Amino acid sequence: MNTSLKKMVLVSLLSALGFLIMLIAFPIPLFPVFLTMDFSDLPALIGAIILGPGAGIAIEAIKNILHVLLTGSLTVVPVGEFANFAAGTIFILVTWSFYRKKRTARSLLFGMITATLSMTVIMAVINYYFIFPSYALFLGYSIDAMVGMSQSANRGIHSLLTLIVYGVMPFNLLKGAVLTLIMIPVSARLKRFINKHLAA
C-alpha cells in the first residue's frame, strides 16, 4: 500500500473513530447540563500530529458531518457541530504551530497548553455572539431561559456573560487539560507509528 493511500485510510479511520467518540458524550457535575464532555478531538489531533494540520481539520469536518447525517441535529442549522468543529480546529492549529517547530513532547505540551487557553478565549467570544444566539433562534428558547437552566449548576450564573465566564470557559479549560493529559503519553507511540508505517 503506497503512502498516499495509507494516509487516506488513516484519515478515514480517525474520522470514524472521532464520530463514535462523539456519541459517548456525558455531562460534568457543577456545569450546565447542556455542556457535555467528549474526547472526539483526540483522533483529529492524532491525525494532525501524524499527517499535518490539514488532515486534522479534515477529520474534524468529517466526524461532524457524519454526526449530522447519522444522528441529526437539534437545530435546523447544525450549531453544535459547528461549535465542535471550531473548537477542535482552533486547538489543532495552535498546537501544531508550536509542535511543528520542534517535534518533542515538550513542544507538544507547550502547544497544547497554549491551545487550551486560546480555544477557551476564542470560543468564549464565538459562544457569546453566535452559538447561544443561534440556539435561541433555532430552538425557540430565550437567552434568559438558557441562563435559567444553568443556575442549578452555578448560582453565580445570572446572564449570558456570566454563563460564558462561569460555565463555558471553565468547561473548555477542563476539556483542554484532559486532552493534554491523554495526548502527551500517546505522542511517543505516534512517533514510532510514523517511523514504521508512514516514513517516506
TIKOL-645175 format. One record per residue (C-alpha): residue in one letter; chain; x, y negated, z. Coordinates in Angstrom, 3 decimals. Example, Ala and Ser with C-alpha at 12.3 -4.5 7.8 and 13.67 -1.06 7.14 Angstrom:
REM residues 2
@res:A, chain:A, east:12.300, north:4.500, up:7.800
@res:S, chain:A, east:13.670, north:1.060, up:7.140
REM end
This chain:
REM residues 200
@res:M, chain:A, east:0.000, north:0.000, up:0.000
@res:N, chain:A, east:1.532, north:-3.340, up:-1.046
@res:T, chain:A, east:1.955, north:-6.237, up:1.362
@res:S, chain:A, east:-0.878, north:-8.374, up:-0.078
@res:L, chain:A, east:-3.361, north:-5.532, up:0.226
@res:K, chain:A, east:-2.182, north:-4.821, up:3.767
@res:K, chain:A, east:-2.819, north:-8.459, up:4.675
@res:M, chain:A, east:-6.318, north:-8.406, up:3.161
@res:V, chain:A, east:-7.162, north:-5.223, up:5.043
@res:L, chain:A, east:-5.831, north:-6.695, up:8.284
@res:V, chain:A, east:-7.892, north:-9.887, up:7.868
@res:S, chain:A, east:-10.998, north:-7.781, up:7.212
@res:L, chain:A, east:-10.405, north:-5.576, up:10.253
@res:L, chain:A, east:-9.691, north:-8.517, up:12.561
@res:S, chain:A, east:-12.790, north:-10.349, up:11.288
@res:A, chain:A, east:-14.962, north:-7.318, up:12.027
@res:L, chain:A, east:-13.360, north:-6.957, up:15.453
@res:G, chain:A, east:-13.967, north:-10.632, up:16.186
@res:F, chain:A, east:-17.633, north:-10.244, up:15.258
@res:L, chain:A, east:-18.025, north:-7.205, up:17.513
@res:I, chain:A, east:-16.397, north:-9.032, up:20.416
@res:M, chain:A, east:-18.827, north:-11.932, up:19.904
@res:L, chain:A, east:-21.632, north:-9.509, up:20.728
@res:I, chain:A, east:-20.138, north:-8.938, up:24.188
@res:A, chain:A, east:-20.679, north:-12.499, up:25.420
@res:F, chain:A, east:-21.505, north:-12.905, up:29.089
@res:P, chain:A, east:-22.401, north:-15.792, up:31.428
@res:I, chain:A, east:-19.962, north:-17.016, up:34.069
@res:P, chain:A, east:-21.105, north:-17.836, up:37.627
@res:L, chain:A, east:-21.093, north:-21.559, up:38.501
@res:F, chain:A, east:-21.514, north:-22.553, up:34.853
@res:P, chain:A, east:-24.722, north:-23.373, up:32.937
@res:V, chain:A, east:-26.320, north:-20.149, up:31.723
@res:F, chain:A, east:-26.065, north:-21.091, up:28.031
@res:L, chain:A, east:-22.263, north:-21.252, up:28.251
@res:T, chain:A, east:-21.314, north:-17.640, up:27.625
@res:M, chain:A, east:-17.771, north:-16.305, up:27.613
@res:D, chain:A, east:-16.429, north:-14.162, up:24.809
@res:F, chain:A, east:-12.930, north:-13.441, up:23.600
@res:S, chain:A, east:-13.631, north:-13.273, up:19.873
@res:D, chain:A, east:-10.894, north:-15.840, up:19.225
@res:L, chain:A, east:-8.266, north:-13.232, up:20.122
@res:P, chain:A, east:-8.399, north:-11.359, up:16.777
@res:A, chain:A, east:-8.216, north:-14.675, up:14.912
@res:L, chain:A, east:-5.251, north:-15.784, up:16.993
@res:I, chain:A, east:-3.547, north:-12.446, up:16.396
@res:G, chain:A, east:-4.171, north:-12.873, up:12.670
@res:A, chain:A, east:-2.698, north:-16.377, up:12.761
@res:I, chain:A, east:0.444, north:-15.212, up:14.548
@res:I, chain:A, east:0.958, north:-12.311, up:12.140
@res:L, chain:A, east:-0.129, north:-13.901, up:8.852
@res:G, chain:A, east:-0.232, north:-17.655, up:9.463
@res:P, chain:A, east:-2.941, north:-20.204, up:10.356
@res:G, chain:A, east:-4.858, north:-19.798, up:7.104
@res:A, chain:A, east:-5.582, north:-16.170, up:7.931
@res:G, chain:A, east:-6.603, north:-17.087, up:11.471
@res:I, chain:A, east:-9.057, north:-19.714, up:10.247
@res:A, chain:A, east:-10.423, north:-17.275, up:7.645
@res:I, chain:A, east:-11.030, north:-14.728, up:10.414
@res:E, chain:A, east:-12.832, north:-17.381, up:12.486
@res:A, chain:A, east:-15.042, north:-18.224, up:9.498
@res:I, chain:A, east:-15.820, north:-14.626, up:8.516
@res:K, chain:A, east:-16.705, north:-13.464, up:12.040
@res:N, chain:A, east:-19.137, north:-16.389, up:12.442
@res:I, chain:A, east:-20.697, north:-15.797, up:9.021
@res:L, chain:A, east:-21.168, north:-12.136, up:9.977
@res:H, chain:A, east:-22.741, north:-13.229, up:13.249
@res:V, chain:A, east:-25.281, north:-15.425, up:11.447
@res:L, chain:A, east:-26.077, north:-12.816, up:8.785
@res:L, chain:A, east:-26.352, north:-9.808, up:11.096
@res:T, chain:A, east:-27.800, north:-11.280, up:14.291
@res:G, chain:A, east:-29.419, north:-14.503, up:13.143
@res:S, chain:A, east:-29.083, north:-17.931, up:14.715
@res:L, chain:A, east:-31.071, north:-19.674, up:17.433
@res:T, chain:A, east:-31.334, north:-22.707, up:15.192
@res:V, chain:A, east:-32.079, north:-23.319, up:11.508
@res:V, chain:A, east:-28.524, north:-24.577, up:11.148
@res:P, chain:A, east:-26.015, north:-22.269, up:12.917
@res:V, chain:A, east:-24.953, north:-24.813, up:15.531
@res:G, chain:A, east:-23.497, north:-22.302, up:17.978
@res:E, chain:A, east:-21.463, north:-20.597, up:15.287
@res:F, chain:A, east:-20.144, north:-23.967, up:14.127
@res:A, chain:A, east:-19.065, north:-24.762, up:17.690
@res:N, chain:A, east:-17.351, north:-21.376, up:17.964
@res:F, chain:A, east:-15.573, north:-21.904, up:14.640
@res:A, chain:A, east:-14.487, north:-25.440, up:15.533
@res:A, chain:A, east:-13.122, north:-24.452, up:18.937
@res:G, chain:A, east:-11.280, north:-21.442, up:17.530
@res:T, chain:A, east:-9.812, north:-23.421, up:14.640
@res:I, chain:A, east:-8.523, north:-26.156, up:16.947
@res:F, chain:A, east:-6.974, north:-23.532, up:19.207
@res:I, chain:A, east:-5.272, north:-21.757, up:16.303
@res:L, chain:A, east:-3.897, north:-24.889, up:14.622
@res:V, chain:A, east:-2.449, north:-26.373, up:17.801
@res:T, chain:A, east:-0.970, north:-23.054, up:18.927
@res:W, chain:A, east:0.573, north:-22.456, up:15.512
@res:S, chain:A, east:2.045, north:-25.978, up:15.316
@res:F, chain:A, east:4.262, north:-25.093, up:18.287
@res:Y, chain:A, east:4.793, north:-21.390, up:17.618
@res:R, chain:A, east:5.971, north:-21.780, up:14.001
@res:K, chain:A, east:8.999, north:-23.864, up:15.043
@res:K, chain:A, east:10.496, north:-21.199, up:17.261
@res:R, chain:A, east:8.665, north:-17.892, up:17.400
@res:T, chain:A, east:9.249, north:-16.940, up:21.004
@res:A, chain:A, east:6.978, north:-16.068, up:23.900
@res:R, chain:A, east:7.897, north:-19.382, up:25.494
@res:S, chain:A, east:6.861, north:-21.445, up:22.463
@res:L, chain:A, east:3.656, north:-19.413, up:22.210
@res:L, chain:A, east:2.898, north:-20.102, up:25.870
@res:F, chain:A, east:3.538, north:-23.828, up:25.478
@res:G, chain:A, east:1.471, north:-23.886, up:22.294
@res:M, chain:A, east:-1.479, north:-22.126, up:23.899
@res:I, chain:A, east:-1.412, north:-24.395, up:26.955
@res:T, chain:A, east:-1.405, north:-27.425, up:24.660
@res:A, chain:A, east:-4.119, north:-25.816, up:22.525
@res:T, chain:A, east:-6.284, north:-25.264, up:25.598
@res:L, chain:A, east:-6.029, north:-28.923, up:26.586
@res:S, chain:A, east:-6.581, north:-30.119, up:23.005
@res:M, chain:A, east:-9.582, north:-27.847, up:22.470
@res:T, chain:A, east:-11.101, north:-28.974, up:25.767
@res:V, chain:A, east:-10.864, north:-32.674, up:24.912
@res:I, chain:A, east:-11.858, north:-32.437, up:21.235
@res:M, chain:A, east:-14.757, north:-30.063, up:21.893
@res:A, chain:A, east:-15.994, north:-32.383, up:24.652
@res:V, chain:A, east:-16.405, north:-35.103, up:22.025
@res:I, chain:A, east:-17.947, north:-32.729, up:19.469
@res:N, chain:A, east:-20.380, north:-31.347, up:22.039
@res:Y, chain:A, east:-21.417, north:-34.806, up:23.195
@res:Y, chain:A, east:-22.024, north:-36.305, up:19.761
@res:F, chain:A, east:-23.020, north:-33.271, up:17.679
@res:I, chain:A, east:-23.594, north:-29.896, up:19.368
@res:F, chain:A, east:-26.024, north:-30.834, up:22.130
@res:P, chain:A, east:-27.963, north:-33.364, up:19.997
@res:S, chain:A, east:-28.242, north:-30.693, up:17.273
@res:Y, chain:A, east:-29.555, north:-28.104, up:19.727
@res:A, chain:A, east:-32.071, north:-30.660, up:20.974
@res:L, chain:A, east:-33.177, north:-31.374, up:17.403
@res:F, chain:A, east:-33.485, north:-27.813, up:16.117
@res:L, chain:A, east:-34.766, north:-26.139, up:19.302
@res:G, chain:A, east:-37.190, north:-28.900, up:20.178
@res:Y, chain:A, east:-35.616, north:-29.426, up:23.600
@res:S, chain:A, east:-34.778, north:-32.816, up:25.007
@res:I, chain:A, east:-31.288, north:-33.547, up:26.274
@res:D, chain:A, east:-32.855, north:-34.084, up:29.707
@res:A, chain:A, east:-34.301, north:-30.559, up:29.603
@res:M, chain:A, east:-30.875, north:-29.069, up:28.887
@res:V, chain:A, east:-29.386, north:-31.140, up:31.686
@res:G, chain:A, east:-32.129, north:-29.854, up:33.989
@res:M, chain:A, east:-31.327, north:-26.256, up:33.030
@res:S, chain:A, east:-27.729, north:-26.865, up:34.065
@res:Q, chain:A, east:-28.443, north:-28.265, up:37.522
@res:S, chain:A, east:-28.955, north:-24.836, up:39.055
@res:A, chain:A, east:-25.292, north:-24.131, up:38.286
@res:N, chain:A, east:-23.964, north:-27.513, up:39.405
@res:R, chain:A, east:-25.943, north:-30.177, up:41.252
@res:G, chain:A, east:-23.455, north:-32.777, up:40.082
@res:I, chain:A, east:-24.860, north:-32.494, up:36.553
@res:H, chain:A, east:-27.439, north:-35.236, up:36.005
@res:S, chain:A, east:-26.747, north:-36.466, up:32.461
@res:L, chain:A, east:-25.259, north:-35.250, up:29.192
@res:L, chain:A, east:-21.928, north:-36.829, up:30.129
@res:T, chain:A, east:-21.755, north:-35.006, up:33.467
@res:L, chain:A, east:-22.837, north:-31.793, up:31.729
@res:I, chain:A, east:-19.827, north:-32.154, up:29.455
@res:V, chain:A, east:-17.432, north:-33.118, up:32.267
@res:Y, chain:A, east:-18.591, north:-30.594, up:34.893
@res:G, chain:A, east:-19.786, north:-27.821, up:32.593
@res:V, chain:A, east:-18.301, north:-27.701, up:29.109
@res:M, chain:A, east:-14.792, north:-28.969, up:29.842
@res:P, chain:A, east:-14.034, north:-26.653, up:32.805
@res:F, chain:A, east:-15.540, north:-23.771, up:30.821
@res:N, chain:A, east:-13.196, north:-24.378, up:27.876
@res:L, chain:A, east:-10.219, north:-24.760, up:30.210
@res:L, chain:A, east:-11.062, north:-21.391, up:31.756
@res:K, chain:A, east:-11.542, north:-19.738, up:28.375
@res:G, chain:A, east:-8.235, north:-21.074, up:27.071
@res:A, chain:A, east:-6.428, north:-19.944, up:30.214
@res:V, chain:A, east:-7.802, north:-16.409, up:29.933
@res:L, chain:A, east:-6.937, north:-16.222, up:26.221
@res:T, chain:A, east:-3.398, north:-17.308, up:27.074
@res:L, chain:A, east:-3.004, north:-14.734, up:29.840
@res:I, chain:A, east:-4.127, north:-11.977, up:27.468
@res:M, chain:A, east:-2.177, north:-13.152, up:24.428
@res:I, chain:A, east:1.290, north:-13.668, up:25.893
@res:P, chain:A, east:1.966, north:-9.983, up:26.739
@res:V, chain:A, east:0.415, north:-8.940, up:23.410
@res:S, chain:A, east:2.793, north:-11.145, up:21.392
@res:A, chain:A, east:5.820, north:-8.853, up:21.849
@res:R, chain:A, east:3.910, north:-5.923, up:20.372
@res:L, chain:A, east:2.796, north:-8.113, up:17.480
@res:K, chain:A, east:6.420, north:-8.784, up:16.573
@res:R, chain:A, east:7.076, north:-5.061, up:16.371
@res:F, chain:A, east:3.954, north:-4.609, up:14.231
@res:I, chain:A, east:5.097, north:-7.314, up:11.810
@res:N, chain:A, east:8.583, north:-5.866, up:11.503
@res:K, chain:A, east:7.282, north:-2.347, up:10.936
@res:H, chain:A, east:4.296, north:-2.903, up:8.648
@res:L, chain:A, east:4.368, north:-6.360, up:7.059
@res:A, chain:A, east:8.015, north:-7.248, up:6.594
@res:A, chain:A, east:8.601, north:-8.405, up:3.053
REM end
